[in-house]
Structure formats: C-alpha cells, structure tokens
C-alpha cells in the first residue's frame, strides 16, 4: 500500500527558489514597465533577488514541498 504524497503548489514553485542554505529567494516587483520614472539605482537594486523572512519562508517552503 503506497502512501499519499503532498502535491507542491505550482504557482509557488514558479515564483520562489530555495537557496543551498535554505533561504527563500524571490524576484522583486515593479520592474516591468514605467521604468522612465524610476531612477537608475532603484532599477539596479530591483534586479537582485530578495530574501524572504523566516516566518513567511517556512510557509513558502511547505508550499514548494521543501519542508
């Protein structure tokens, strides 16, 4: 008799990545359009992936199926 496996939420898998140390990374918002009104520093900082906090990170790891 096989055990049931928990399905991962596909929307979460597409939006978040888990690093090797277990931190949840995500792409920052507001960088797709109306970029002429945003200064160069702001656009450059939005390129980098953000790191999620521990509380939300635990929830996201559960959705992805990593924890």
HUFENQUI-V66367 format. One record per pair of residues at least 24 apart in sequence whose ideal C-beta (glycine too) atoms are under 10 Angstrom apart, sorted by sequence separation. I is the first residue (numbers start at 1). GAP is how many residues later the second one is. If there is no record, write none. Layout:
BEGIN
I_GAP + I_GAP
END
This chain:
BEGIN
25_24 + 26_24 + 24_25 + 25_25 + 26_25 + 23_26 + 24_26 + 25_26 + 26_26 + 24_27 + 25_27 + 23_28 + 24_28 + 23_29 + 24_29 + 19_30 + 23_30 + 24_30 + 26_30 + 23_31 + 26_31 + 17_32 + 19_32 + 22_32 + 24_32 + 25_32 + 16_33 + 24_33 + 18_34 + 23_34 + 24_34 + 26_34 + 22_35 + 24_35 + 16_36 + 24_36 + 24_37 + 23_38 + 18_39 + 22_39 + 16_40 + 24_40 + 16_41 + 18_42 + 24_42 + 18_43 + 24_43 + 16_44 + 22_44 + 15_45 + 16_45 + 22_45 + 18_46 + 12_47 + 13_47 + 16_47 + 17_47 + 18_47 + 12_48 + 15_48 + 16_48 + 18_48 + 12_49 + 15_49 + 18_49 + 12_50 + 13_50 + 16_50 + 9_51 + 12_51 + 13_51 + 11_52 + 12_52 + 13_52 + 9_53 + 10_53 + 12_53 + 13_53 + 8_54 + 9_54 + 10_54 + 8_55 + 9_55 + 6_56 + 8_56 + 9_56 + 6_57 + 8_57 + 7_58 + 8_58 + 6_59 + 5_60
END
